[in-house]
């Protein structure tokens, strides 16, 4: 289910907090992840599930992508979560502790059964697996390619460091290896790579540095736990003016190349071919979403 939807920011909202749920339409994140798992203690699981169901039922004019993080299917709550929230049509399921492709396929089968029973196209619901243990990092590519519903891999750093028996640091050296393995798996599968939350909501400078780091190594989005982090992350993912200008030049150059009947052309002494064009289109898509260019890029140029 690879797609080009912009997912710079995916905001976690606890499913047991009505005050935050009612503000979800106001948040300027690209996606919201309503959480029925870690944010909700065992005694509140049923109440949170019902609250989320009612919230989604009443939120008719949705202005952002909606995911629900269910409990793992091997718990006593996972299937009840699906039963309650699928009728309210979230866009996707954030699937925690997805350590093997078999677990992803188990969820895929549950979703397909619901879709067939309710007259929906099979594949209607997406899956965003959480890669958050050593085992899941090692299985990242197999998970990424297990079902076409999967549009990205989401790194869960807190659980990963716990599974490694190490402490998470703001410097990030403890996370370089899993981050690289996850982003390579995602890119090889043709899907998105979404980075973990940065839990210190008061250290905006460290958040900016971490976001800039993961952008440089190929991540296209980041999860977050506080709406105050949205603007910092969007700014970090925003293309620089020189990147935008070069992307516009690339697009014009490849248009000229196509008119001449070729798929490559030289620009400022450097060859412009399909990979360069793809990067330029991605840059301009993000730039348009952030109001940095006036018109959307015609992505048909990728098919020329």
C-alpha positions as CSV (number, residue, x, y, z in Angstrom):
1,X,0.0,0.0,0.0
2,X,2.8,2.4,-0.8
3,X,1.5,5.9,-1.3
4,X,2.8,9.5,-1.5
5,X,0.7,10.9,1.3
6,X,2.5,13.5,3.4
7,X,3.2,12.1,6.9
8,X,5.7,14.5,8.5
9,X,3.9,14.5,11.9
10,X,1.9,11.7,13.5
11,X,0.6,12.8,16.8
12,X,-0.3,10.3,19.6
13,X,-3.5,11.2,21.4
14,X,-4.5,9.0,24.4
15,X,-7.8,7.3,23.8
16,X,-8.9,7.8,27.4
17,X,-8.5,11.6,27.5
18,X,-11.7,13.4,26.2
19,X,-10.1,16.8,26.5
20,X,-7.4,15.9,24.0
21,X,-9.7,14.0,21.7
22,X,-12.0,16.9,21.3
23,X,-9.0,19.1,20.2
24,X,-7.8,16.6,17.6
25,X,-9.5,18.5,14.6
26,X,-7.6,21.6,15.6
27,X,-4.1,20.1,15.7
28,X,-2.0,20.9,12.6
29,X,-0.3,17.5,12.4
30,X,-0.6,15.5,9.2
31,X,-1.9,12.4,11.0
32,X,-3.2,11.5,14.4
33,X,-2.7,8.2,16.2
34,X,-5.4,7.6,18.7
35,X,-3.9,5.3,21.3
36,X,-5.7,2.4,22.9
37,X,-2.4,0.7,23.9
38,X,0.4,2.1,26.0
39,X,-1.5,5.3,27.0
40,X,-4.4,3.4,28.6
41,X,-4.0,1.3,31.7
42,X,-5.6,-2.1,31.9
43,X,-8.5,-0.9,34.0
44,X,-9.5,1.7,31.5
45,X,-9.3,-0.3,28.2
46,X,-13.0,-0.9,27.8
47,X,-14.0,2.7,28.6
48,X,-11.3,4.1,26.3
49,X,-12.4,1.9,23.4
50,X,-16.0,3.1,23.8
51,X,-14.8,6.8,24.0
52,X,-12.7,6.5,20.9
53,X,-15.6,4.8,19.0
54,X,-18.0,7.6,19.9
55,X,-15.4,10.2,19.0
56,X,-14.8,8.8,15.6
57,X,-18.5,8.3,15.0
58,X,-19.1,12.0,15.7
59,X,-16.1,13.4,13.8
60,X,-17.6,13.4,10.3
61,X,-15.5,16.0,8.6
62,X,-12.1,14.7,9.2
63,X,-9.3,17.0,8.2
64,X,-6.3,14.6,8.7
65,X,-5.4,11.0,8.5
66,X,-6.6,9.0,11.4
67,X,-4.9,5.9,12.8
68,X,-5.8,3.9,15.9
69,X,-3.1,2.1,17.8
70,X,-4.8,-1.1,19.0
71,X,-3.5,-3.5,21.6
72,X,-1.6,-6.5,20.2
73,X,-3.8,-9.3,18.9
74,X,-2.2,-11.7,21.3
75,X,-3.7,-9.7,24.2
76,X,-7.3,-10.0,25.4
77,X,-8.0,-6.5,24.1
78,X,-6.8,-6.5,20.5
79,X,-9.7,-8.0,18.7
80,X,-12.2,-6.1,20.8
81,X,-10.4,-2.9,19.7
82,X,-10.9,-3.9,16.1
83,X,-14.5,-4.8,16.6
84,X,-15.2,-1.4,18.1
85,X,-13.3,0.9,15.9
86,X,-13.4,-0.6,12.4
87,X,-17.1,0.4,11.9
88,X,-16.0,4.1,12.4
89,X,-13.6,3.8,9.4
90,X,-10.1,4.9,10.6
91,X,-7.7,5.2,7.8
92,X,-5.2,2.7,9.3
93,X,-4.2,0.6,12.3
94,X,-1.0,1.4,14.1
95,X,0.1,-2.1,15.0
96,X,2.3,-2.4,18.1
97,X,5.0,-5.0,18.8
98,X,5.0,-6.3,15.2
99,X,8.0,-8.6,15.5
100,X,7.3,-10.9,12.5
101,X,5.6,-10.9,9.1
102,X,3.2,-13.6,10.4
103,X,1.8,-11.1,12.9
104,X,1.3,-8.5,10.2
105,X,-0.5,-11.2,8.1
106,X,-2.7,-12.1,11.0
107,X,-3.9,-8.5,11.3
108,X,-4.3,-8.4,7.5
109,X,-6.6,-11.4,7.6
110,X,-8.7,-9.8,10.4
111,X,-9.1,-6.6,8.3
112,X,-9.9,-8.5,5.1
113,X,-12.6,-10.6,6.9
114,X,-14.2,-7.4,8.2
115,X,-14.0,-5.7,4.7
116,X,-15.6,-8.6,2.9
117,X,-18.3,-8.9,5.5
118,X,-19.1,-5.2,5.2
119,X,-18.9,-4.5,1.5
120,X,-15.6,-2.7,1.6
121,X,-12.8,-3.1,-0.9
122,X,-10.2,-5.5,0.4
123,X,-7.3,-3.3,1.4
124,X,-9.5,-0.4,2.6
125,X,-7.6,-0.2,5.9
126,X,-3.9,0.5,6.0
127,X,-1.4,-0.9,8.5
128,X,1.5,1.0,10.1
129,X,3.6,-1.6,12.0
130,X,5.7,-0.6,15.0
131,X,9.2,-1.8,14.8
132,X,10.2,-1.6,18.4
133,X,12.2,-4.6,19.5
134,X,15.5,-6.2,18.4
135,X,13.6,-9.0,16.8
136,X,11.4,-6.7,14.8
137,X,14.4,-4.6,13.6
138,X,16.0,-7.8,12.3
139,X,12.7,-8.7,10.6
140,X,12.0,-5.2,9.3
141,X,12.1,-5.9,5.5
142,X,10.1,-9.1,5.8
143,X,7.5,-7.2,7.8
144,X,7.5,-4.3,5.3
145,X,6.8,-6.7,2.4
146,X,4.3,-9.0,4.1
147,X,1.2,-7.2,2.9
148,X,0.3,-4.4,0.5
149,X,-1.6,-2.7,3.3
150,X,1.6,-1.6,4.9
151,X,2.5,2.0,3.8
152,X,5.3,2.6,6.3
153,X,7.5,1.3,9.1
154,X,7.3,3.2,12.4
155,X,10.3,3.0,14.8
156,X,9.5,2.7,18.5
157,X,12.8,3.8,20.2
158,X,11.6,3.5,23.8
159,X,10.7,-0.2,23.6
160,X,13.7,-0.9,21.4
161,X,16.2,0.4,24.0
162,X,14.3,-1.5,26.6
163,X,14.7,-4.7,24.6
164,X,18.4,-4.0,24.2
165,X,18.8,-3.3,28.0
166,X,20.2,0.2,27.4
167,X,19.1,3.7,28.2
168,X,17.9,6.1,25.5
169,X,20.0,9.2,25.2
170,X,19.3,12.6,23.6
171,X,22.5,12.3,21.5
172,X,21.0,9.3,19.6
173,X,24.1,7.2,19.2
174,X,22.3,4.3,20.8
175,X,19.7,4.4,17.9
176,X,21.8,4.8,14.7
177,X,22.0,1.1,13.9
178,X,18.2,0.3,14.2
179,X,17.3,3.6,12.5
180,X,19.4,2.7,9.5
181,X,18.1,-0.9,9.3
182,X,14.5,0.3,9.4
183,X,14.9,3.1,6.9
184,X,16.8,0.8,4.5
185,X,14.0,-1.9,4.9
186,X,11.3,0.8,4.2
187,X,13.1,2.2,1.2
188,X,13.7,-1.3,-0.3
189,X,10.0,-2.0,0.1
190,X,9.0,1.3,-1.4
191,X,7.2,2.6,1.7
192,X,7.7,5.4,4.2
193,X,10.0,5.4,7.2
194,X,8.5,7.1,10.3
195,X,10.8,7.9,13.3
196,X,10.1,7.5,16.9
197,X,8.8,10.1,19.4
198,X,11.1,12.5,21.2
199,X,9.8,12.3,24.7
200,X,11.4,15.4,26.2
201,X,8.6,17.9,25.3
202,X,10.6,20.8,26.8
203,X,13.8,20.4,24.7
204,X,12.8,21.8,21.4
205,X,16.4,22.3,20.2
206,X,17.2,18.6,20.7
207,X,14.0,17.7,19.0
208,X,15.0,19.9,16.0
209,X,18.5,18.3,15.8
210,X,17.1,14.8,16.0
211,X,14.5,15.5,13.3
212,X,17.2,17.0,11.0
213,X,19.3,13.9,11.6
214,X,16.6,11.4,10.7
215,X,15.6,13.5,7.6
216,X,19.3,13.3,6.4
217,X,19.2,9.5,6.6
218,X,16.0,9.1,4.8
219,X,13.0,9.3,7.2
220,X,10.0,11.3,6.0
221,X,8.1,11.7,9.2
222,X,8.2,11.5,13.0
223,X,5.8,10.6,15.7
224,X,5.2,13.0,18.5
225,X,3.5,13.2,21.9
226,X,2.8,16.9,22.3
227,X,1.1,19.4,19.8
228,X,3.8,21.9,20.7
229,X,6.3,19.7,18.8
230,X,4.4,19.9,15.5
231,X,5.9,23.2,14.2
232,X,9.4,22.2,15.1
233,X,9.2,19.0,13.2
234,X,7.5,20.6,10.2
235,X,10.2,23.2,10.0
236,X,12.9,20.6,10.2
237,X,11.4,18.5,7.4
238,X,10.8,21.6,5.2
239,X,13.0,21.9,2.2
240,X,15.6,24.7,2.2
241,X,15.1,27.5,-0.4
242,X,18.1,26.2,-2.4
243,X,16.7,22.7,-2.4
244,X,13.4,24.0,-3.8
245,X,15.1,26.1,-6.5
246,X,17.2,23.2,-7.6
247,X,14.2,20.9,-7.7
248,X,12.3,23.4,-9.9
249,X,15.3,23.5,-12.2
250,X,15.4,19.7,-12.4
251,X,11.7,19.5,-13.3
252,X,12.2,22.1,-16.1
253,X,15.3,20.3,-17.4
254,X,13.6,16.9,-17.5
255,X,10.6,18.5,-19.4
256,X,13.1,19.8,-22.0
257,X,14.7,16.3,-22.2
258,X,11.4,14.6,-22.8
259,X,10.6,17.1,-25.6
260,X,13.9,16.1,-27.2
261,X,13.0,12.5,-26.8
262,X,15.5,11.5,-24.1
263,X,15.1,10.6,-20.4
264,X,18.3,12.3,-19.3
265,X,19.8,15.8,-19.6
266,X,22.7,17.8,-18.1
267,X,22.0,20.5,-15.6
268,X,24.9,22.7,-14.4
269,X,27.4,20.0,-15.4
270,X,25.5,17.1,-13.6
271,X,23.4,14.4,-15.2
272,X,19.7,14.6,-14.5
273,X,17.9,11.2,-14.7
274,X,15.0,9.4,-13.1
275,X,16.4,9.2,-9.5
276,X,17.2,12.9,-9.5
277,X,13.7,13.7,-10.8
278,X,12.1,11.6,-8.1
279,X,14.0,13.5,-5.4
280,X,13.0,16.8,-7.0
281,X,9.3,15.8,-7.1
282,X,9.4,14.7,-3.4
283,X,11.0,18.0,-2.5
284,X,8.4,20.0,-4.3
285,X,5.5,17.9,-2.9
286,X,6.6,18.7,0.6
287,X,7.3,22.3,-0.3
288,X,3.8,22.8,-1.6
289,X,2.3,21.2,1.5
290,X,4.1,23.8,3.6
291,X,3.2,26.7,1.4
292,X,6.7,27.2,0.1
293,X,5.7,26.9,-3.6
294,X,2.5,28.2,-5.1
295,X,1.4,25.3,-7.2
296,X,1.4,21.5,-6.7
297,X,3.9,19.4,-8.7
298,X,2.5,17.3,-11.5
299,X,3.7,13.9,-10.4
300,X,2.9,12.5,-13.8
301,X,6.4,13.7,-14.7
302,X,7.7,10.6,-12.9
303,X,5.9,8.4,-15.5
304,X,7.4,10.1,-18.5
